């Protein structure tokens, strides 16, 4: 396994397979000529705060601190609840679901070192009420993550949970039940954490969307008993591939180049991320947010209005064969599809025989075989209908290859940002609605936004 990597099969994106809707080799080679220049520039910029995510796989000090803290938490609590939204939630959620299964939080404690739950990604009170039905507050620690320390959704849930915990264990003991990760700048969450004596872990200094391998996600993963060393080892392998100036070896660049060609030359402005692995469904949501917020911008780097970007859709195979494939095959040819396939499952089942029936052909097949056949059949059907699609292939789904997969998309985002000439680290479109919300909620200093929105 050492240094082996995931693969990217892009044959069904080529013009010889899908005609005018696919790329020509000359187009790809033209973009590939920019790879060396891109890598040189990224090397020159390596010390910029926004690129610090590339150092996370190599941060031994952070790894040691996370493992030490996780061991302490495991010895004291049965449950950890991540309270966050966006980059403070989706990464940790995707790792946990990918590597522990769909119902890990329902299993007896002997099956898992700690059970991990998630809340704070909505102000709908129902998920919070549901959480309180299944956890014992006395045996639960809450990990509150907010880069700005001002985000309404996790702060609302945190304030509610804080009061609940105090009522259960008393004010003096409640501080043991909270850990906070936020920027070490003046913000509401940091102020409360200092006042109450909560343990504070500094937030990763770069963009929250690129924080997947920081304490944000590593702490919950370590508490669940997952091997975070292997997550980081996988990311290192992908980082090494990205330093190659050979476009065929540099998988993140290759993916980015094909996405850009589809967008720029063939007006395919919708990109579907479709894992054929149930455990990766939350990964697709992480990828959707990561790519969507990073690449869709009003202004380019020259401050010119361009309203540029690619719309990313999260889908799941084979589930969405029965809900979206009709759209992809016969709808507007403005989409490219990226499948994610796992070659070998850790756990498999065989279908029993049922003879003398129309469904006898299913007997004695393994579920994994059917799953991969469905993915192949869908890919070929799309290709036959001139719909470009590629497949990312993981030998198995474990910490090592999952670490590669996350870093693959993070690095591909960097290259796509270079092609599109946009800042992949900001999100100005998100901030306007926040200001209106603060105004309507009565936050001090946002009165003008309340007056402005009330005109409509």
Long-range contacts (C-beta under 8 A, 24 or more apart in sequence): 1-400, 3-237, 4-237, 4-395, 5-237, 5-238, 5-241, 5-251, 5-404, 6-238, 6-251, 6-392, 6-393, 6-394, 6-395, 6-401, 6-404, 6-405, 6-408, 7-251, 7-392, 7-393, 8-251, 8-254, 8-255, 8-390, 8-391, 8-392, 8-393, 9-390, 9-391, 9-392, 9-393, 10-254, 10-255, 10-258, 10-390, 11-390, 12-379, 12-380, 12-382, 12-383, 12-388, 12-389, 12-390, 12-391, 13-258, 13-262, 13-336, 13-388, 13-389, 13-390, 17-383, 17-388, 18-383, 18-386, 18-387, 18-388, 19-386, 20-266, 20-386, 21-266, 21-268, 21-333, 21-386, 21-387, 21-388, 22-386, 22-388, 23-258, 23-261, 23-262, 23-265, 23-388, 27-261, 27-265, 28-247, 28-257, 28-258, 28-261, 31-247, 31-257, 31-260, 31-261, 31-419, 32-247, 32-253, 32-257, 34-418, 35-245, 35-247, 35-250, 35-253, 36-245, 38-253, 38-415, 38-418, 39-242, 39-243, 39-245, 41-418, 42-414, 49-205, 49-206, 50-206, 50-207, 50-210, 50-425, 51-206, 52-204, 52-205, 52-206, 53-204, 53-206, 53-207, 53-210, 53-211, 53-213, 53-214, 53-410, 54-239, 56-204, 56-213, 56-214, 56-232, 56-235, 57-213, 57-232, 57-233, 57-235, 57-236, 57-239, 57-403, 57-407, 58-232, 58-236, 62-214, 62-215, 62-218, 63-218, 63-228, 63-229, 63-232, 65-215, 66-215, 66-218, 66-219, 66-222, 66-228, 67-222, 67-228, 69-201, 69-219, 69-222, 70-219, 70-222, 70-223, 73-114, 73-141, 73-223, 74-113, 74-114, 74-223, 74-225, 76-141, 76-176, 77-114, 77-139, 77-140, 77-141, 78-109, 78-114, 78-115, 78-136, 78-139, 78-140, 79-114, 79-115, 79-116, 79-117, 79-135, 79-136, 79-139, 79-140, 79-141, 80-114, 80-115, 80-116, 80-117, 80-140, 80-141, 80-142, 80-143, 80-220, 80-223, 80-224, 81-116, 81-117, 81-118, 81-119, 81-131, 81-135, 81-140, 81-141, 81-142, 81-143, 81-161, 82-116, 82-117, 82-118, 82-119, 82-120, 82-143, 82-145, 82-220, 83-119, 83-120, 83-142, 83-143, 83-144, 83-145, 83-154, 83-157, 83-158, 83-161, 84-118, 84-120, 84-121, 84-143, 84-144, 84-145, 84-146, 84-154, 84-216, 85-120, 85-121, 85-122, 85-146, 85-151, 85-153, 85-154, 86-121, 86-151, 86-208, 86-209, 86-289, 87-147, 87-207, 87-208, 87-209, 87-210, 87-211, 87-212, 87-216, 87-289, 87-290, 88-145, 88-146, 88-147, 88-151, 88-154, 88-181, 88-208, 88-211, 88-216, 89-118, 89-120, 89-121, 89-145, 89-154, 90-282, 90-285, 90-286, 90-289, 90-290, 91-211, 91-212, 91-216, 91-217, 91-286, 91-406, 92-116, 92-118, 92-216, 92-217, 92-220, 92-221, 93-118, 93-282, 93-285, 93-286, 94-280, 94-282, 94-283, 94-285, 94-286, 95-212, 95-217, 95-220, 95-221, 95-226, 95-231, 95-402, 96-220, 96-221, 96-224, 96-226, 97-279, 97-281, 97-282, 97-283, 98-279, 98-280, 98-282, 98-283, 98-397, 98-402, 99-221, 99-224, 99-226, 99-279, 99-397, 99-398, 99-399, 99-402, 100-224, 100-226, 101-279, 102-278, 102-279, 104-224, 105-134, 112-224, 112-225, 113-223, 113-224, 113-225, 114-223, 114-224, 114-225, 115-224, 116-220, 116-223, 116-224, 119-157, 119-161, 120-144, 120-153, 120-154, 120-156, 120-157, 120-158, 121-153, 121-154, 122-153, 123-152, 123-153, 123-156, 128-157, 128-160, 128-161, 132-164, 137-164, 137-165, 137-168, 137-169, 137-177, 138-168, 138-169, 140-177, 141-176, 141-177, 141-178, 141-179, 142-177, 142-178, 142-179, 143-179, 143-181, 143-219, 143-220, 144-178, 144-179, 144-180, 144-181, 144-182, 144-189, 145-180, 145-181, 145-182, 145-203, 145-216, 146-181, 146-182, 146-189, 147-182, 147-183, 147-203, 147-204, 147-208, 147-211, 148-182, 148-183, 148-187, 149-182, 149-183, 149-185, 149-187, 149-188, 149-189, 149-190, 149-191, 150-187, 150-188, 150-189, 152-434, 152-437, 152-438, 152-441, 155-188, 155-189, 158-189, 179-219, 181-215, 181-216, 206-425, 207-424, 207-425, 207-426, 209-289, 209-290, 209-293, 209-294, 209-425, 210-290, 210-410, 210-425, 212-286, 212-406, 212-410, 213-403, 213-406, 213-407, 226-399, 227-399, 228-399, 229-399, 230-398, 230-399, 230-400, 230-403, 231-399, 231-400, 231-402, 231-403, 231-406, 232-403, 233-400, 233-403, 234-399, 234-400, 234-401, 234-402, 234-403, 234-404, 234-405, 234-407, 235-403, 235-404, 235-406, 235-407, 237-404, 238-403, 238-404, 238-407, 238-408, 238-411, 239-407, 239-411, 242-411, 251-408, 252-407, 252-408, 252-409, 252-411, 252-412, 252-414, 252-415, 253-411, 253-412, 253-415, 255-338, 255-390, 255-392, 255-408, 255-412, 256-412, 256-413, 256-414, 256-415, 256-416, 256-419, 257-415, 257-419, 258-336, 258-390, 259-310, 259-336, 259-412, 259-416, 260-416, 260-419, 260-420, 262-336, 262-388, 263-310, 264-419, 267-334, 268-333, 268-334, 268-335, 268-336, 268-388, 269-309, 269-310, 269-311, 269-334, 270-310, 270-311, 270-312, 270-313, 270-334, 270-335, 270-336, 271-310, 271-311, 271-312, 271-313, 271-335, 271-336, 271-337, 271-338, 272-312, 272-313, 272-315, 272-324, 272-328, 272-335, 272-336, 272-337, 272-338, 273-312, 273-313, 273-314, 273-315, 273-338, 273-340, 274-315, 274-316, 274-317, 274-320, 274-337, 274-338, 274-339, 274-340, 275-316, 275-317, 275-339, 275-340, 275-341, 276-317, 276-318, 276-339, 276-340, 276-341, 276-342, 276-371, 276-372, 276-374, 276-375, 277-340, 277-341, 277-342, 277-371, 277-397, 278-316, 279-397, 280-340, 280-342, 280-397, 281-314, 281-316, 283-340, 283-402, 283-405, 284-314, 284-315, 284-316, 284-340, 285-314, 286-406, 287-312, 287-314, 287-409, 288-312, 288-313, 288-314, 290-409, 290-410, 290-413, 291-409, 291-413, 291-416, 293-427, 293-430, 294-413, 294-416, 294-417, 294-424, 294-425, 295-413, 295-416, 295-417, 295-420, 295-422, 295-424, 296-429, 297-420, 297-422, 297-423, 297-426, 297-428, 297-429, 298-428, 298-429, 299-422, 300-420, 300-421, 300-422, 301-421, 301-422, 301-423, 302-421, 306-422, 308-420, 308-422, 309-420, 309-422, 310-416, 317-374, 317-375, 317-378, 318-371, 318-374, 318-375, 318-378, 321-374, 321-378, 325-378, 325-381, 328-382, 328-387, 329-381, 329-382, 329-385, 329-387, 330-385, 333-386, 333-387, 335-387, 336-388, 336-389, 336-390, 337-382, 337-387, 337-388, 337-389, 337-390, 338-389, 338-390, 338-391, 338-392, 339-375, 339-378, 339-379, 339-389, 339-390, 339-391, 339-392, 340-391, 340-392, 340-394, 340-405, 341-372, 341-375, 341-391, 341-392, 341-393, 341-394, 342-394, 342-395, 342-396, 342-397, 343-372, 343-393, 343-394, 343-395, 343-396, 344-368, 344-395, 344-396, 345-371, 345-396, 345-397, 346-396, 346-397, 346-398
